[in-house]
Amino acid sequence: MKYQIGRPGRVVVARLEDRDDVLGCIVSIAKKENIRAGIVSIVGGMREGGIVVGPEQDTFPPVPVWKQLGESHEVTGFGTIFWQDDEPKVHFHGAFGKKDMVKVGCLRKDAETFLVLEAVIVEIDGVDAKRELDPESGMVLLKV
């Protein structure tokens, strides 16, 4: 285990509107505000999204299992923001519900707001963690 200790910095409250790119908006805020490390919580509606719901098998490198939301869902979840080279990268896990069906997974692409979605970003000051490509797993992982 490796870790660093930081402290809360600025807090950003954002309202994403219908059809906004969820991950794109979070990345845009992190870039504009130069948030090098942070956490993000979201709550609201999402109409699209590509999520990973685990690897096919417990092997290295992992082969992701993809699911598409494909219609409006309620969503809540938590993620982290750390930079890889010159870009902020968001790692977000959430629960996505519609009627009596719930999907849980890692949101990776095509995330689009349905009506409204609220995001709260808390900057973490005092850490220099970043994301780097791990050659063994083929994944971009946090380096502390």
C-alpha positions as CSV (number, residue, x, y, z in Angstrom):
1,M,0.0,0.0,0.0
2,K,1.1,3.5,-0.8
3,Y,-0.6,6.7,0.2
4,Q,-0.3,10.4,0.6
5,I,-2.1,12.8,2.9
6,G,-3.8,15.9,1.6
7,R,-6.5,18.3,2.6
8,P,-9.7,19.6,1.1
9,G,-9.3,22.6,-1.3
10,R,-11.8,24.3,-3.4
11,V,-15.3,22.9,-3.8
12,V,-17.0,23.1,-7.2
13,V,-20.8,22.7,-7.6
14,A,-21.9,22.2,-11.2
15,R,-25.3,21.7,-12.8
16,L,-25.1,19.7,-16.0
17,E,-28.0,20.1,-18.4
18,D,-29.9,17.9,-20.7
19,R,-27.6,16.1,-23.2
20,D,-24.4,17.5,-21.6
21,D,-21.4,15.1,-21.8
22,V,-21.0,14.0,-18.2
23,L,-17.4,12.9,-18.2
24,G,-16.5,15.7,-20.6
25,C,-17.9,18.4,-18.4
26,I,-16.0,17.1,-15.3
27,V,-12.8,17.0,-17.3
28,S,-13.4,20.5,-18.6
29,I,-13.9,21.9,-15.1
30,A,-10.7,20.1,-13.9
31,K,-8.8,21.6,-16.8
32,K,-10.2,25.1,-16.5
33,E,-9.7,25.2,-12.7
34,N,-6.4,23.2,-12.8
35,I,-7.7,20.7,-10.3
36,R,-4.8,18.2,-10.2
37,A,-6.4,15.9,-7.7
38,G,-10.0,15.6,-6.5
39,I,-13.1,13.6,-5.8
40,V,-16.4,14.0,-7.6
41,S,-19.9,12.9,-6.6
42,I,-22.8,13.0,-8.9
43,V,-26.6,12.6,-8.6
44,G,-29.3,13.0,-11.2
45,G,-30.3,11.6,-14.6
46,M,-28.3,10.0,-17.4
47,R,-29.7,9.0,-20.8
48,E,-26.6,7.3,-22.2
49,G,-23.4,5.8,-20.9
50,G,-21.0,3.0,-21.5
51,I,-20.1,1.2,-18.3
52,V,-17.7,-1.7,-17.5
53,V,-19.3,-4.2,-15.2
54,G,-16.2,-6.3,-14.4
55,P,-13.7,-8.4,-16.3
56,E,-14.8,-11.5,-18.3
57,Q,-12.5,-13.6,-16.1
58,D,-10.1,-12.9,-13.2
59,T,-7.0,-12.9,-15.5
60,F,-4.3,-10.4,-16.5
61,P,-4.7,-8.3,-18.5
62,P,-8.4,-8.0,-17.7
63,V,-10.9,-8.1,-20.6
64,P,-13.7,-5.7,-19.7
65,V,-17.4,-6.5,-19.9
66,W,-19.3,-3.5,-21.5
67,K,-22.9,-2.6,-21.0
68,Q,-24.7,0.4,-22.5
69,L,-27.4,2.2,-20.6
70,G,-29.2,3.1,-23.8
71,E,-32.1,5.0,-22.1
72,S,-32.7,7.4,-19.2
73,H,-31.5,6.1,-15.8
74,E,-31.2,7.6,-12.3
75,V,-27.6,7.8,-11.3
76,T,-25.5,8.4,-8.2
77,G,-21.9,7.7,-7.7
78,F,-18.4,8.7,-6.7
79,G,-15.1,9.2,-8.6
80,T,-11.6,10.5,-8.5
81,I,-9.8,13.0,-10.7
82,F,-6.0,12.7,-11.3
83,W,-4.0,13.7,-14.3
84,Q,-2.3,11.5,-16.8
85,D,0.3,13.6,-18.6
86,D,-1.5,16.8,-19.7
87,E,-5.1,15.5,-19.2
88,P,-7.3,15.0,-16.2
89,K,-8.7,11.5,-16.0
90,V,-11.9,10.6,-14.2
91,H,-12.4,7.2,-12.6
92,F,-16.1,7.0,-11.7
93,H,-18.2,4.1,-10.3
94,G,-21.9,4.5,-10.0
95,A,-25.3,2.9,-9.7
96,F,-27.6,3.4,-12.6
97,G,-31.3,2.5,-12.1
98,K,-34.4,2.3,-14.3
99,K,-37.7,0.9,-12.9
100,D,-36.8,-2.3,-11.1
101,M,-33.4,-2.8,-12.8
102,V,-30.1,-1.5,-11.3
103,K,-26.7,-1.6,-13.0
104,V,-23.5,-0.9,-11.1
105,G,-20.2,-0.2,-12.9
106,C,-17.4,2.0,-14.0
107,L,-18.6,4.8,-16.3
108,R,-16.2,5.1,-19.2
109,K,-17.8,6.6,-22.3
110,D,-20.8,8.2,-24.0
111,A,-22.2,9.5,-20.7
112,E,-25.0,12.0,-21.5
113,T,-27.2,13.9,-19.0
114,F,-30.9,13.3,-18.9
115,L,-32.7,16.5,-17.8
116,V,-30.3,17.6,-15.0
117,L,-27.3,16.1,-13.2
118,E,-25.5,17.7,-10.2
119,A,-21.8,17.3,-9.7
120,V,-19.8,18.3,-6.6
121,I,-16.0,18.3,-7.0
122,V,-13.7,18.6,-4.0
123,E,-10.1,19.5,-4.8
124,I,-7.5,17.6,-2.8
125,D,-4.5,19.9,-2.0
126,G,-1.1,18.6,-1.0
127,V,-0.9,15.4,-3.0
128,D,1.0,14.8,-6.2
129,A,-0.6,11.5,-7.3
130,K,-1.1,10.9,-11.0
131,R,-2.3,8.2,-13.5
132,E,0.2,6.1,-15.4
133,L,-0.1,3.3,-17.9
134,D,0.6,0.0,-16.1
135,P,2.3,-2.3,-18.7
136,E,1.3,-5.5,-16.8
137,S,-2.4,-4.9,-16.7
138,G,-2.7,-2.6,-19.7
139,M,-4.7,-0.2,-17.5
140,V,-4.1,3.4,-16.6
141,L,-3.6,3.2,-12.8
142,L,-3.1,5.7,-9.9
143,K,0.5,6.2,-8.9
144,V,1.0,7.6,-5.4
